[in-house]
Amino acid sequence: MTGSARRSARSRLKSSTEEADEDRAACTNTKKPNVKARKDRTRNHSLFFGFKSHFRLGVFGFSILLLLLFVVYRKSIKPVRQDQQRPRVVMPFPAPKLTDLPQFQGGHKESMYWGTYRPHLYLGIRARTPKSLLAGLMWIGIKDGQFFLRHVCQDSDQLKTYRWTHHNGRDYGHQLLVDQDLTLETSFLKMKGKNSGYGGDWAVRINAQSKRSIPHKEVWGGAHLFFYVGDEAGKVINLNKAVLNIHESSLLAFGSQVDIADWQLHLKSTENLEVHYCGFRTPHFHNLSQLVEANLGDQIRRFGHLQLPDTYGDSPNVLVFQITANLPFEADLAFVSGTSLKNLIVKERISSLTGEFLSQKLIEKKNEFDKKFERCFNVMEKLDSESIMVGKAALGNLLGGIGYFYGQSRISLPKTYALTRDDYLSYWPAELYTAVPSRSYFPRGFLWDEGFHQLLIRRWDIHISMDIIAHWLDLMNTDGWIPREQILGAEALSKVPEEFVLQHSTNGNPPSLFLVFRELVSSLKGNTLTASERDEVFSFLEHAFVRLDAWFKWFNTSQSGKNANSYFWHGRDNSTDHELNPKTLSSGLDDYPRASHPNDDERHLDLRCWMLLAADCMHTIAKLLKNDNQEQEYGTTAKLLSDFEILNQMHLDEAYGTYFDFGNHTEKVLCLLFPYDAES
């Protein structure tokens, strides 16, 4: 039943309490009693006055006695703490947060404040804070003579390409977007200027070109770009009144934020730009595309113009600026923090973020990226130039796809938990800094994907890698479980079908982060780290161990099979009649063919391998930390899981000479396709 249906059902039924309230309300709305008539009735019933007085005294005394008994009873019971009333599944793990370690604070935290942390957008900028200023790019694309607004990454837009050709994960990125005849290049640069606010300043350069030798003005009318800035905290964003004449004043908007103090957004270009604007007041940003589309549609219907109406609105927390020019053209947008309108240094900072200064900085950053790529991966003499370009794009897209999310996961109700007004429990409010598997289909955090992401990111920037892992491990609940898919905030939720939103605390996901921890331990044995990096890695391992231990124990108990030392992925659907072989989403190998009839007798080979990896990694870390008890415990477990005799008994099919899953399986089934009858 859908949420709306549930609400409707509740609205049709009135509880006895509500009916009583209505009765009381009806009573209080009656006319005032006739005082004279009441006095007459009192005289008529004076014979019973003595009896009523004694009766009232008796009731009063009995009430006092009940009150005293209730007070004594309350004092005899220990008060229940609020955290004891909450289900365990939504209680955080009882240990200090890893993200609070000194290595993730101070200069590191400030340097990572701003970034392209909205990976579901073609270009989206935000800060690593729950209530951030947001910025982003939209544009009008044309296909088959029709106009479309581009904003959110989606394959249905049919862009030929959208990819980061370079991105260092910190302060620089270059992106190429090809939409039919329109080619856009976007560059992002962040820097800490003199008197900058917290997190520094940033700039975006947009270069627009057309493949048409002579642009078709009647259809194209130049390029229509839309750059916006919004405040998640709802603070008003101020408009520069001279914005329509951008060559007289580059200032577009200004405002104030708690973290960064005063800020300004400027637009600079040598081209003949036309600027229009519109202000919105909205608590949500996941539907910003629809707001702009509706506004443009209204303008076209009323005036026949494809342009924003130049209206500021009532206390807007979003300002959208339309930038129109003939192709080709280039424009720079500069964001400066810690400003005041009379601060002369602001002009110097804007100059350093635009024009020739920006061009020079972008070239320097690109060269730095290329040199670091070769230093990290040493492929110049092993691969041709085209393969190296693909490798840089793969790394750039991974780093450019790192996002920051804040919100609460929705957890399915445990079987033993009483129903609430919702059909889910809310995890505690949490932040997540993570890479994502796909900017269009999966622009959010996935637990098992992140282990593989970090194998590459660790080699590029070990500080970013440990920061991301720390965020993931901080999502662990008191039982050692981590929700496998992180859907945090309205923007992330808007990209997920309803049936996949709830996370199930009985289901796991491959503990692939142990792959990275194994690499971190190995790095301490080599000579690739500086002295300070070695100290940070050791401290990180030391503080993460208690969470890793809880994570392993959760797997070892919740995913265990009927046989000793056997495991199977929980969460397969054993009642479906839509699949010949029910999926195993929790394993990460969604469609991998397993037993056709899921039950508790299953034994899954891949999970056994993951458990061996985890046990062996925990043994290595415990040895490094000189934790003798844990070293012995995990050493014994790893030895048992690597015993080939036990492995052969559980998974070897001698007839095929291959290791398989074990379970109740049949191949004597058919999937029949019935002819489609349009009338029925």
Order of alpha helices (4+ residues) and beta strands (2+ residues): alpha-alpha-alpha-alpha-alpha-alpha-beta-beta-beta-beta-beta-beta-beta-beta-beta-beta-beta-beta-beta-alpha-beta-beta-alpha-alpha-alpha-beta-beta-beta-beta-beta-alpha-alpha-beta-alpha-alpha-alpha-alpha-alpha-alpha-beta-beta
